[in-house]
Amino acid sequence: MKGWKEIPEGGLILNPGNSINYKTGSWRSRKPIRDEEKCIHCLVCWAYCPDGSIIIEDEKVIEINYDFCKGCGICANECPKEAIIMELEK
């Protein structure tokens, strides 16, 4: 882990804060579902997700981590292609 002097200006957040230690996804009443065919991998959902629940690899969205997603819907609201919808949790 880097010391505070080594962190770039603006900070560096690798994990969703303290929630990485606690699976908080059970709080949600709606869950985001991503349509892989509509998704253009613009990463807007990843940038806006307050819980760091959008998992990317090689600059592409690969999954949503439901262990930490709280179902706030920001990702669905911000998606320019409407590739994410919010469904009632079952």
Sequence and secondary structure as in RCSB ss.txt:
>XXXX:A:sequence
MKGWKEIPEGGLILNPGNSINYKTGSWRSRKPIRDEEKCIHCLVCWAYCPDGSIIIEDEKVIEINYDFCKGCGIC
ANECPKEAIIMELEK
>XXXX:A:secstr
   TTTS TT    S GGGGGS  GGG SEEEEE TTT     HHHHH TT  EEEETTEEEEE TTT     HH
HHH TT  EEEEE  
